Amino acid sequence: MIFTTLDEALTDIQSLGTWDLDHLMKHYEIACHYVDTLPDNINGYTIPDTRTCFINSKVESPLFVCHHEFTHVLLDKSTEPLIDASFVSNSKIESQANHGALYVMINNYIDKCNINPDDFNIMHFAAAFDLDSKYILDARNIAEKILGINIYSNSFM
């Protein structure tokens, strides 16, 4: 655990002036390994004590999973909650990791593409990160908050 709250972590990341995951991983001394030995139902795994992430190389949204596991390293105390939470996808710890992942991804996308908030397209964002459709609504909610815009249902077509 590096931070006690997600807000504290996101504030610190923002102070670095970049949302680029490679830079953030180096800054926080977090290692990420893509492996093909994880079961198909496990997208990723984190050992916060050693600041290490393991990403299933067969996963459909590897960038999202890497951002998600990165958030776990920033916030989680030990591996026990992660093992428990991996079987309960709606748990608070998993929801927090999803939120952190999407928050960093959206900010990085905005920075790299130099997009004005009013020009943000949720489907272009999702395509850029091969984002699983089950995360698009969460991404929309976070983007609306970050960018101060409204993304309407017809934007999902």
VMD Tcl script that builds the backbone (N, CA, C; Angstrom):
set m [mol new atoms 471]
animate dup $m
set s [atomselect $m all]
$s set {name element resname resid chain x y z} {
  {N N MET 1 A 0.846 -1.181 0.000}
  {CA C MET 1 A 0.000 0.000 0.000}
  {C C MET 1 A 0.888 1.240 0.000}
  {N N ILE 2 A 0.615 2.095 -0.946}
  {CA C ILE 2 A 1.360 3.345 -1.055}
  {C C ILE 2 A 0.496 4.503 -0.557}
  {N N PHE 3 A -0.821 4.413 -0.802}
  {CA C PHE 3 A -1.760 5.454 -0.403}
  {C C PHE 3 A -2.906 4.834 0.393}
  {N N THR 4 A -3.548 5.652 1.220}
  {CA C THR 4 A -4.671 5.143 2.012}
  {C C THR 4 A -6.011 5.303 1.311}
  {N N THR 5 A -6.108 6.259 0.368}
  {CA C THR 5 A -7.370 6.446 -0.356}
  {C C THR 5 A -7.097 6.622 -1.847}
  {N N LEU 6 A -8.104 6.347 -2.642}
  {CA C LEU 6 A -7.990 6.548 -4.087}
  {C C LEU 6 A -7.810 8.029 -4.404}
  {N N ASP 7 A -8.528 8.886 -3.712}
  {CA C ASP 7 A -8.382 10.329 -3.956}
  {C C ASP 7 A -6.952 10.790 -3.702}
  {N N GLU 8 A -6.346 10.278 -2.636}
  {CA C GLU 8 A -4.954 10.626 -2.330}
  {C C GLU 8 A -4.035 10.154 -3.462}
  {N N ALA 9 A -4.246 8.950 -3.943}
  {CA C ALA 9 A -3.422 8.416 -5.029}
  {C C ALA 9 A -3.582 9.240 -6.301}
  {N N LEU 10 A -4.820 9.560 -6.677}
  {CA C LEU 10 A -5.067 10.311 -7.905}
  {C C LEU 10 A -4.523 11.731 -7.825}
  {N N THR 11 A -4.588 12.329 -6.656}
  {CA C THR 11 A -4.013 13.666 -6.464}
  {C C THR 11 A -2.501 13.615 -6.648}
  {N N ASP 12 A -1.864 12.583 -6.096}
  {CA C ASP 12 A -0.414 12.448 -6.242}
  {C C ASP 12 A -0.046 12.216 -7.708}
  {N N ILE 13 A -0.792 11.357 -8.386}
  {CA C ILE 13 A -0.526 11.101 -9.801}
  {C C ILE 13 A -0.667 12.395 -10.594}
  {N N GLN 14 A -1.709 13.147 -10.331}
  {CA C GLN 14 A -1.926 14.408 -11.054}
  {C C GLN 14 A -0.747 15.364 -10.843}
  {N N SER 15 A -0.174 15.370 -9.652}
  {CA C SER 15 A 0.956 16.267 -9.370}
  {C C SER 15 A 2.200 15.906 -10.178}
  {N N LEU 16 A 2.248 14.690 -10.702}
  {CA C LEU 16 A 3.405 14.271 -11.496}
  {C C LEU 16 A 3.381 14.853 -12.903}
  {N N GLY 17 A 2.212 15.308 -13.339}
  {CA C GLY 17 A 2.109 15.929 -14.654}
  {C C GLY 17 A 1.984 14.941 -15.802}
  {N N THR 18 A 1.770 13.678 -15.516}
  {CA C THR 18 A 1.574 12.683 -16.560}
  {C C THR 18 A 0.605 11.617 -16.070}
  {N N TRP 19 A -0.125 11.055 -17.018}
  {CA C TRP 19 A -1.045 9.955 -16.724}
  {C C TRP 19 A -0.579 8.691 -17.448}
  {N N ASP 20 A 0.606 8.753 -18.051}
  {CA C ASP 20 A 1.158 7.632 -18.793}
  {C C ASP 20 A 1.516 6.490 -17.843}
  {N N LEU 21 A 0.927 5.328 -18.067}
  {CA C LEU 21 A 1.096 4.206 -17.142}
  {C C LEU 21 A 2.547 3.752 -17.027}
  {N N ASP 22 A 3.286 3.718 -18.126}
  {CA C ASP 22 A 4.690 3.295 -18.057}
  {C C ASP 22 A 5.476 4.222 -17.129}
  {N N HIS 23 A 5.250 5.511 -17.273}
  {CA C HIS 23 A 5.933 6.485 -16.406}
  {C C HIS 23 A 5.506 6.297 -14.946}
  {N N LEU 24 A 4.219 6.094 -14.729}
  {CA C LEU 24 A 3.711 5.925 -13.364}
  {C C LEU 24 A 4.268 4.656 -12.717}
  {N N MET 25 A 4.347 3.579 -13.484}
  {CA C MET 25 A 4.893 2.324 -12.952}
  {C C MET 25 A 6.356 2.523 -12.518}
  {N N LYS 26 A 7.111 3.226 -13.345}
  {CA C LYS 26 A 8.516 3.493 -12.993}
  {C C LYS 26 A 8.597 4.381 -11.755}
  {N N HIS 27 A 7.794 5.429 -11.729}
  {CA C HIS 27 A 7.825 6.366 -10.605}
  {C C HIS 27 A 7.530 5.673 -9.272}
  {N N TYR 28 A 6.513 4.807 -9.270}
  {CA C TYR 28 A 6.117 4.128 -8.027}
  {C C TYR 28 A 6.829 2.790 -7.836}
  {N N GLU 29 A 7.779 2.512 -8.728}
  {CA C GLU 29 A 8.592 1.288 -8.655}
  {C C GLU 29 A 7.716 0.029 -8.623}
  {N N ILE 30 A 6.823 -0.042 -9.595}
  {CA C ILE 30 A 5.911 -1.178 -9.726}
  {C C ILE 30 A 6.308 -1.982 -10.956}
  {N N ALA 31 A 6.445 -3.278 -10.779}
  {CA C ALA 31 A 6.780 -4.173 -11.889}
  {C C ALA 31 A 5.512 -4.832 -12.414}
  {N N CYS 32 A 5.451 -4.987 -13.720}
  {CA C CYS 32 A 4.298 -5.635 -14.347}
  {C C CYS 32 A 4.813 -6.734 -15.267}
  {N N HIS 33 A 4.247 -7.923 -15.093}
  {CA C HIS 33 A 4.657 -9.075 -15.898}
  {C C HIS 33 A 3.429 -9.660 -16.597}
  {N N TYR 34 A 3.552 -9.865 -17.889}
  {CA C TYR 34 A 2.504 -10.544 -18.651}
  {C C TYR 34 A 2.847 -12.025 -18.664}
  {N N VAL 35 A 1.905 -12.838 -18.192}
  {CA C VAL 35 A 2.156 -14.272 -18.057}
  {C C VAL 35 A 1.027 -15.076 -18.710}
  {N N ASP 36 A 1.363 -16.280 -19.127}
  {CA C ASP 36 A 0.339 -17.145 -19.718}
  {C C ASP 36 A -0.003 -18.314 -18.807}
  {N N THR 37 A 0.374 -18.218 -17.540}
  {CA C THR 37 A 0.146 -19.305 -16.586}
  {C C THR 37 A -1.062 -19.091 -15.680}
  {N N LEU 38 A -1.698 -17.939 -15.775}
  {CA C LEU 38 A -2.888 -17.696 -14.963}
  {C C LEU 38 A -4.091 -18.413 -15.575}
  {N N PRO 39 A -5.004 -18.896 -14.744}
  {CA C PRO 39 A -6.233 -19.504 -15.290}
  {C C PRO 39 A -7.005 -18.477 -16.119}
  {N N ASP 40 A -7.774 -18.959 -17.066}
  {CA C ASP 40 A -8.524 -18.067 -17.960}
  {C C ASP 40 A -9.481 -17.138 -17.213}
  {N N ASN 41 A -9.959 -17.548 -16.035}
  {CA C ASN 41 A -10.916 -16.715 -15.303}
  {C C ASN 41 A -10.237 -15.673 -14.405}
  {N N ILE 42 A -8.930 -15.613 -14.417}
  {CA C ILE 42 A -8.184 -14.604 -13.649}
  {C C ILE 42 A -7.493 -13.672 -14.640}
  {N N ASN 43 A -7.933 -12.417 -14.684}
  {CA C ASN 43 A -7.349 -11.448 -15.612}
  {C C ASN 43 A -6.000 -10.927 -15.151}
  {N N GLY 44 A -5.857 -10.809 -13.853}
  {CA C GLY 44 A -4.612 -10.292 -13.304}
  {C C GLY 44 A -4.530 -10.567 -11.822}
  {N N TYR 45 A -3.355 -10.361 -11.295}
  {CA C TYR 45 A -3.107 -10.624 -9.883}
  {C C TYR 45 A -2.029 -9.656 -9.414}
  {N N THR 46 A -2.148 -9.220 -8.189}
  {CA C THR 46 A -1.207 -8.242 -7.647}
  {C C THR 46 A -0.663 -8.702 -6.308}
  {N N ILE 47 A 0.605 -8.425 -6.096}
  {CA C ILE 47 A 1.219 -8.612 -4.780}
  {C C ILE 47 A 1.679 -7.226 -4.333}
  {N N PRO 48 A 0.820 -6.523 -3.589}
  {CA C PRO 48 A 1.145 -5.142 -3.203}
  {C C PRO 48 A 2.441 -5.015 -2.396}
  {N N ASP 49 A 2.726 -5.996 -1.537}
  {CA C ASP 49 A 3.930 -5.912 -0.706}
  {C C ASP 49 A 5.204 -5.828 -1.534}
  {N N THR 50 A 5.214 -6.454 -2.704}
  {CA C THR 50 A 6.400 -6.424 -3.562}
  {C C THR 50 A 6.214 -5.486 -4.755}
  {N N ARG 51 A 5.072 -4.805 -4.792}
  {CA C ARG 51 A 4.755 -3.881 -5.887}
  {C C ARG 51 A 4.881 -4.580 -7.243}
  {N N THR 52 A 4.201 -5.712 -7.344}
  {CA C THR 52 A 4.270 -6.524 -8.554}
  {C C THR 52 A 2.878 -6.861 -9.061}
  {N N CYS 53 A 2.695 -6.722 -10.376}
  {CA C CYS 53 A 1.439 -7.084 -11.037}
  {C C CYS 53 A 1.716 -8.206 -12.032}
  {N N PHE 54 A 0.772 -9.110 -12.113}
  {CA C PHE 54 A 0.818 -10.167 -13.110}
  {C C PHE 54 A -0.452 -10.053 -13.944}
  {N N ILE 55 A -0.288 -9.957 -15.251}
  {CA C ILE 55 A -1.412 -9.794 -16.160}
  {C C ILE 55 A -1.505 -11.040 -17.027}
  {N N ASN 56 A -2.695 -11.592 -17.120}
  {CA C ASN 56 A -2.925 -12.753 -17.963}
  {C C ASN 56 A -2.735 -12.325 -19.421}
  {N N SER 57 A -1.784 -12.924 -20.108}
  {CA C SER 57 A -1.485 -12.525 -21.486}
  {C C SER 57 A -2.625 -12.850 -22.450}
  {N N LYS 58 A -3.598 -13.628 -22.016}
  {CA C LYS 58 A -4.732 -14.002 -22.871}
  {C C LYS 58 A -5.935 -13.073 -22.694}
  {N N VAL 59 A -5.842 -12.113 -21.802}
  {CA C VAL 59 A -6.983 -11.245 -21.507}
  {C C VAL 59 A -7.290 -10.335 -22.705}
  {N N GLU 60 A -8.572 -9.997 -22.875}
  {CA C GLU 60 A -8.999 -9.182 -24.013}
  {C C GLU 60 A -8.676 -7.700 -23.860}
  {N N SER 61 A -8.608 -7.208 -22.643}
  {CA C SER 61 A -8.332 -5.782 -22.400}
  {C C SER 61 A -7.088 -5.634 -21.519}
  {N N PRO 62 A -5.914 -5.947 -22.065}
  {CA C PRO 62 A -4.711 -5.946 -21.226}
  {C C PRO 62 A -4.369 -4.586 -20.623}
  {N N LEU 63 A -4.634 -3.497 -21.341}
  {CA C LEU 63 A -4.319 -2.180 -20.790}
  {C C LEU 63 A -5.214 -1.852 -19.605}
  {N N PHE 64 A -6.484 -2.197 -19.710}
  {CA C PHE 64 A -7.372 -1.969 -18.580}
  {C C PHE 64 A -6.929 -2.808 -17.383}
  {N N VAL 65 A -6.623 -4.064 -17.605}
  {CA C VAL 65 A -6.215 -4.953 -16.504}
  {C C VAL 65 A -4.934 -4.430 -15.861}
  {N N CYS 66 A -4.002 -3.973 -16.660}
  {CA C CYS 66 A -2.755 -3.432 -16.099}
  {C C CYS 66 A -3.032 -2.184 -15.254}
  {N N HIS 67 A -3.874 -1.292 -15.738}
  {CA C HIS 67 A -4.252 -0.105 -14.959}
  {C C HIS 67 A -4.979 -0.512 -13.672}
  {N N HIS 68 A -5.837 -1.503 -13.774}
  {CA C HIS 68 A -6.589 -2.009 -12.624}
  {C C HIS 68 A -5.631 -2.562 -11.564}
  {N N GLU 69 A -4.701 -3.389 -11.987}
  {CA C GLU 69 A -3.748 -3.984 -11.041}
  {C C GLU 69 A -2.801 -2.923 -10.469}
  {N N PHE 70 A -2.441 -1.950 -11.276}
  {CA C PHE 70 A -1.641 -0.818 -10.809}
  {C C PHE 70 A -2.345 -0.126 -9.638}
  {N N THR 71 A -3.645 0.077 -9.773}
  {CA C THR 71 A -4.420 0.711 -8.709}
  {C C THR 71 A -4.414 -0.152 -7.454}
  {N N HIS 72 A -4.507 -1.466 -7.623}
  {CA C HIS 72 A -4.417 -2.356 -6.453}
  {C C HIS 72 A -3.100 -2.145 -5.709}
  {N N VAL 73 A -2.002 -2.059 -6.435}
  {CA C VAL 73 A -0.702 -1.872 -5.778}
  {C C VAL 73 A -0.685 -0.566 -4.996}
  {N N LEU 74 A -1.277 0.472 -5.551}
  {CA C LEU 74 A -1.295 1.763 -4.869}
  {C C LEU 74 A -2.099 1.744 -3.575}
  {N N LEU 75 A -3.159 0.917 -3.521}
  {CA C LEU 75 A -4.120 1.029 -2.426}
  {C C LEU 75 A -4.239 -0.164 -1.489}
  {N N ASP 76 A -3.874 -1.345 -1.924}
  {CA C ASP 76 A -4.148 -2.532 -1.125}
  {C C ASP 76 A -2.999 -2.869 -0.191}
  {N N LYS 77 A -3.368 -3.432 0.965}
  {CA C LYS 77 A -2.394 -3.712 2.011}
  {C C LYS 77 A -1.686 -5.050 1.843}
  {N N SER 78 A -2.412 -6.059 1.432}
  {CA C SER 78 A -1.820 -7.392 1.321}
  {C C SER 78 A -2.534 -8.184 0.248}
  {N N THR 79 A -2.081 -9.409 0.012}
  {CA C THR 79 A -2.696 -10.223 -1.031}
  {C C THR 79 A -4.015 -10.830 -0.596}
  {N N GLU 80 A -4.264 -10.988 0.692}
  {CA C GLU 80 A -5.489 -11.655 1.134}
  {C C GLU 80 A -6.768 -11.035 0.575}
  {N N PRO 81 A -6.953 -9.701 0.655}
  {CA C PRO 81 A -8.189 -9.139 0.117}
  {C C PRO 81 A -8.305 -9.345 -1.388}
  {N N LEU 82 A -7.148 -9.394 -2.072}
  {CA C LEU 82 A -7.174 -9.561 -3.520}
  {C C LEU 82 A -7.645 -10.957 -3.901}
  {N N ILE 83 A -7.208 -11.952 -3.144}
  {CA C ILE 83 A -7.642 -13.312 -3.419}
  {C C ILE 83 A -9.139 -13.417 -3.188}
  {N N ASP 84 A -9.615 -12.883 -2.081}
  {CA C ASP 84 A -11.048 -12.908 -1.800}
  {C C ASP 84 A -11.819 -12.133 -2.859}
  {N N ALA 85 A -11.323 -10.957 -3.216}
  {CA C ALA 85 A -12.046 -10.084 -4.128}
  {C C ALA 85 A -12.060 -10.615 -5.551}
  {N N SER 86 A -11.087 -11.445 -5.918}
  {CA C SER 86 A -11.038 -11.932 -7.294}
  {C C SER 86 A -12.251 -12.789 -7.622}
  {N N PHE 87 A -12.931 -13.294 -6.622}
  {CA C PHE 87 A -14.117 -14.106 -6.849}
  {C C PHE 87 A -15.403 -13.316 -6.628}
  {N N VAL 88 A -15.268 -12.058 -6.266}
  {CA C VAL 88 A -16.426 -11.194 -6.036}
  {C C VAL 88 A -16.180 -9.908 -6.821}
  {N N SER 89 A -16.561 -9.907 -8.097}
  {CA C SER 89 A -16.200 -8.797 -8.971}
  {C C SER 89 A -16.852 -7.478 -8.572}
  {N N ASN 90 A -17.913 -7.509 -7.782}
  {CA C ASN 90 A -18.574 -6.273 -7.376}
  {C C ASN 90 A -18.126 -5.782 -6.011}
  {N N SER 91 A -17.061 -6.334 -5.473}
  {CA C SER 91 A -16.605 -5.921 -4.154}
  {C C SER 91 A -16.070 -4.490 -4.201}
  {N N LYS 92 A -16.021 -3.876 -3.034}
  {CA C LYS 92 A -15.552 -2.492 -2.933}
  {C C LYS 92 A -14.127 -2.349 -3.459}
  {N N ILE 93 A -13.266 -3.290 -3.134}
  {CA C ILE 93 A -11.864 -3.206 -3.542}
  {C C ILE 93 A -11.726 -3.308 -5.063}
  {N N GLU 94 A -12.551 -4.144 -5.695}
  {CA C GLU 94 A -12.513 -4.278 -7.155}
  {C C GLU 94 A -13.124 -3.052 -7.823}
  {N N SER 95 A -14.187 -2.537 -7.267}
  {CA C SER 95 A -14.816 -1.333 -7.802}
  {C C SER 95 A -13.849 -0.150 -7.735}
  {N N GLN 96 A -13.142 -0.037 -6.641}
  {CA C GLN 96 A -12.163 1.037 -6.468}
  {C C GLN 96 A -11.034 0.904 -7.490}
  {N N ALA 97 A -10.567 -0.318 -7.723}
  {CA C ALA 97 A -9.503 -0.536 -8.711}
  {C C ALA 97 A -9.996 -0.210 -10.118}
  {N N ASN 98 A -11.239 -0.564 -10.424}
  {CA C ASN 98 A -11.807 -0.217 -11.729}
  {C C ASN 98 A -11.889 1.300 -11.889}
  {N N HIS 99 A -12.347 1.972 -10.858}
  {CA C HIS 99 A -12.480 3.428 -10.899}
  {C C HIS 99 A -11.113 4.083 -11.116}
  {N N GLY 100 A -10.122 3.655 -10.349}
  {CA C GLY 100 A -8.778 4.213 -10.503}
  {C C GLY 100 A -8.217 3.964 -11.890}
  {N N ALA 101 A -8.423 2.752 -12.387}
  {CA C ALA 101 A -7.930 2.406 -13.719}
  {C C ALA 101 A -8.548 3.303 -14.784}
  {N N LEU 102 A -9.858 3.421 -14.758}
  {CA C LEU 102 A -10.546 4.234 -15.765}
  {C C LEU 102 A -10.191 5.710 -15.642}
  {N N TYR 103 A -10.037 6.193 -14.437}
  {CA C TYR 103 A -9.681 7.594 -14.205}
  {C C TYR 103 A -8.324 7.907 -14.848}
  {N N VAL 104 A -7.346 7.040 -14.609}
  {CA C VAL 104 A -6.013 7.245 -15.189}
  {C C VAL 104 A -6.066 7.105 -16.706}
  {N N MET 105 A -6.783 6.092 -17.194}
  {CA C MET 105 A -6.873 5.866 -18.636}
  {C C MET 105 A -7.514 7.044 -19.364}
  {N N ILE 106 A -8.593 7.567 -18.823}
  {CA C ILE 106 A -9.282 8.697 -19.467}
  {C C ILE 106 A -8.383 9.921 -19.498}
  {N N ASN 107 A -7.736 10.215 -18.386}
  {CA C ASN 107 A -6.834 11.373 -18.363}
  {C C ASN 107 A -5.668 11.193 -19.331}
  {N N ASN 108 A -5.133 9.991 -19.412}
  {CA C ASN 108 A -4.042 9.725 -20.342}
  {C C ASN 108 A -4.520 9.886 -21.787}
  {N N TYR 109 A -5.699 9.374 -22.075}
  {CA C TYR 109 A -6.277 9.485 -23.419}
  {C C TYR 109 A -6.474 10.951 -23.809}
  {N N ILE 110 A -7.014 11.725 -22.906}
  {CA C ILE 110 A -7.231 13.161 -23.156}
  {C C ILE 110 A -5.899 13.858 -23.437}
  {N N ASP 111 A -4.879 13.559 -22.613}
  {CA C ASP 111 A -3.563 14.181 -22.789}
  {C C ASP 111 A -2.907 13.770 -24.104}
  {N N LYS 112 A -2.874 12.469 -24.374}
  {CA C LYS 112 A -2.168 11.983 -25.571}
  {C C LYS 112 A -2.860 12.392 -26.865}
  {N N CYS 113 A -4.178 12.427 -26.863}
  {CA C CYS 113 A -4.927 12.769 -28.078}
  {C C CYS 113 A -5.223 14.262 -28.174}
  {N N ASN 114 A -4.889 15.007 -27.121}
  {CA C ASN 114 A -5.118 16.450 -27.081}
  {C C ASN 114 A -6.571 16.782 -27.432}
  {N N ILE 115 A -7.477 16.124 -26.696}
  {CA C ILE 115 A -8.906 16.257 -26.958}
  {C C ILE 115 A -9.518 17.314 -26.050}
  {N N ASN 116 A -10.342 18.170 -26.636}
  {CA C ASN 116 A -11.142 19.089 -25.841}
  {C C ASN 116 A -12.265 18.286 -25.196}
  {N N PRO 117 A -12.661 18.631 -23.990}
  {CA C PRO 117 A -13.723 17.869 -23.321}
  {C C PRO 117 A -14.979 17.663 -24.157}
  {N N ASP 118 A -15.412 18.684 -24.883}
  {CA C ASP 118 A -16.636 18.561 -25.679}
  {C C ASP 118 A -16.477 17.602 -26.862}
  {N N ASP 119 A -15.248 17.297 -27.222}
  {CA C ASP 119 A -14.999 16.400 -28.353}
  {C C ASP 119 A -14.751 14.957 -27.903}
  {N N PHE 120 A -14.813 14.709 -26.609}
  {CA C PHE 120 A -14.562 13.353 -26.101}
  {C C PHE 120 A -15.650 12.406 -26.605}
  {N N ASN 121 A -15.222 11.285 -27.161}
  {CA C ASN 121 A -16.146 10.266 -27.660}
  {C C ASN 121 A -15.885 8.977 -26.886}
  {N N ILE 122 A -16.865 8.528 -26.131}
  {CA C ILE 122 A -16.697 7.365 -25.265}
  {C C ILE 122 A -16.363 6.102 -26.061}
  {N N MET 123 A -16.927 5.956 -27.253}
  {CA C MET 123 A -16.667 4.766 -28.051}
  {C C MET 123 A -15.263 4.785 -28.654}
  {N N HIS 124 A -14.762 5.957 -29.010}
  {CA C HIS 124 A -13.383 6.052 -29.495}
  {C C HIS 124 A -12.413 5.724 -28.358}
  {N N PHE 125 A -12.720 6.226 -27.177}
  {CA C PHE 125 A -11.903 5.902 -26.002}
  {C C PHE 125 A -11.887 4.393 -25.762}
  {N N ALA 126 A -13.060 3.782 -25.763}
  {CA C ALA 126 A -13.162 2.337 -25.522}
  {C C ALA 126 A -12.372 1.552 -26.567}
  {N N ALA 127 A -12.460 1.962 -27.815}
  {CA C ALA 127 A -11.732 1.276 -28.886}
  {C C ALA 127 A -10.222 1.435 -28.725}
  {N N ALA 128 A -9.781 2.610 -28.312}
  {CA C ALA 128 A -8.348 2.867 -28.152}
  {C C ALA 128 A -7.713 1.950 -27.111}
  {N N PHE 129 A -8.497 1.551 -26.120}
  {CA C PHE 129 A -7.978 0.697 -25.053}
  {C C PHE 129 A -8.532 -0.726 -25.109}
  {N N ASP 130 A -9.219 -1.089 -26.201}
  {CA C ASP 130 A -9.856 -2.415 -26.292}
  {C C ASP 130 A -10.651 -2.704 -25.025}
  {N N LEU 131 A -11.364 -1.711 -24.566}
  {CA C LEU 131 A -12.100 -1.806 -23.310}
  {C C LEU 131 A -13.303 -2.727 -23.449}
  {N N ASP 132 A -13.436 -3.654 -22.539}
  {CA C ASP 132 A -14.586 -4.550 -22.505}
  {C C ASP 132 A -15.849 -3.703 -22.335}
  {N N SER 133 A -16.891 -4.044 -23.063}
  {CA C SER 133 A -18.111 -3.240 -23.043}
  {C C SER 133 A -18.731 -3.118 -21.655}
  {N N LYS 134 A -18.456 -4.060 -20.751}
  {CA C LYS 134 A -19.046 -3.970 -19.414}
  {C C LYS 134 A -18.489 -2.801 -18.600}
  {N N TYR 135 A -17.397 -2.179 -19.066}
  {CA C TYR 135 A -16.819 -1.043 -18.346}
  {C C TYR 135 A -17.176 0.305 -18.959}
  {N N ILE 136 A -17.886 0.311 -20.080}
  {CA C ILE 136 A -18.148 1.560 -20.786}
  {C C ILE 136 A -19.033 2.508 -19.977}
  {N N LEU 137 A -20.037 1.992 -19.308}
  {CA C LEU 137 A -20.900 2.865 -18.510}
  {C C LEU 137 A -20.112 3.505 -17.364}
  {N N ASP 138 A -19.281 2.730 -16.692}
  {CA C ASP 138 A -18.422 3.300 -15.639}
  {C C ASP 138 A -17.487 4.346 -16.224}
  {N N ALA 139 A -16.908 4.050 -17.385}
  {CA C ALA 139 A -16.005 5.004 -18.038}
  {C C ALA 139 A -16.752 6.294 -18.373}
  {N N ARG 140 A -17.998 6.161 -18.846}
  {CA C ARG 140 A -18.800 7.348 -19.143}
  {C C ARG 140 A -19.001 8.205 -17.893}
  {N N ASN 141 A -19.357 7.559 -16.796}
  {CA C ASN 141 A -19.600 8.300 -15.553}
  {C C ASN 141 A -18.347 9.025 -15.077}
  {N N ILE 142 A -17.214 8.365 -15.173}
  {CA C ILE 142 A -15.948 8.980 -14.739}
  {C C ILE 142 A -15.563 10.106 -15.695}
  {N N ALA 143 A -15.719 9.884 -17.000}
  {CA C ALA 143 A -15.395 10.927 -17.981}
  {C C ALA 143 A -16.257 12.165 -17.767}
  {N N GLU 144 A -17.543 11.953 -17.495}
  {CA C GLU 144 A -18.424 13.094 -17.244}
  {C C GLU 144 A -17.926 13.900 -16.039}
  {N N LYS 145 A -17.504 13.210 -15.011}
  {CA C LYS 145 A -17.014 13.891 -13.804}
  {C C LYS 145 A -15.700 14.623 -14.080}
  {N N ILE 146 A -14.769 13.941 -14.727}
  {CA C ILE 146 A -13.458 14.533 -15.006}
  {C C ILE 146 A -13.577 15.740 -15.929}
  {N N LEU 147 A -14.362 15.559 -16.997}
  {CA C LEU 147 A -14.418 16.555 -18.063}
  {C C LEU 147 A -15.531 17.585 -17.903}
  {N N GLY 148 A -16.441 17.339 -16.973}
  {CA C GLY 148 A -17.547 18.265 -16.774}
  {C C GLY 148 A -18.487 18.311 -17.963}
  {N N ILE 149 A -18.730 17.153 -18.570}
  {CA C ILE 149 A -19.601 17.073 -19.745}
  {C C ILE 149 A -20.708 16.045 -19.489}
  {N N ASN 150 A -21.674 15.997 -20.403}
  {CA C ASN 150 A -22.697 14.951 -20.386}
  {C C ASN 150 A -22.510 14.084 -21.618}
  {N N ILE 151 A -22.453 12.781 -21.400}
  {CA C ILE 151 A -22.362 11.828 -22.502}
  {C C ILE 151 A -23.695 11.091 -22.535}
  {N N TYR 152 A -24.432 11.313 -23.587}
  {CA C TYR 152 A -25.788 10.777 -23.684}
  {C C TYR 152 A -25.803 9.347 -24.213}
  {N N SER 153 A -26.875 8.647 -23.940}
  {CA C SER 153 A -27.007 7.241 -24.332}
  {C C SER 153 A -26.778 7.009 -25.813}
  {N N ASN 154 A -27.156 7.952 -26.661}
  {CA C ASN 154 A -26.958 7.760 -28.095}
  {C C ASN 154 A -25.480 7.787 -28.486}
  {N N SER 155 A -24.604 8.151 -27.571}
  {CA C SER 155 A -23.168 8.133 -27.826}
  {C C SER 155 A -22.611 6.719 -27.824}
  {N N PHE 156 A -23.399 5.746 -27.381}
  {CA C PHE 156 A -22.941 4.376 -27.288}
  {C C PHE 156 A -23.152 3.617 -28.589}
  {N N MET 157 A -23.574 4.299 -29.618}
  {CA C MET 157 A -23.844 3.628 -30.899}
  {C C MET 157 A -22.752 3.906 -31.883}
}
mol reanalyze $m
mol bondsrecalc $m
mol representation Tube
mol addrep $m
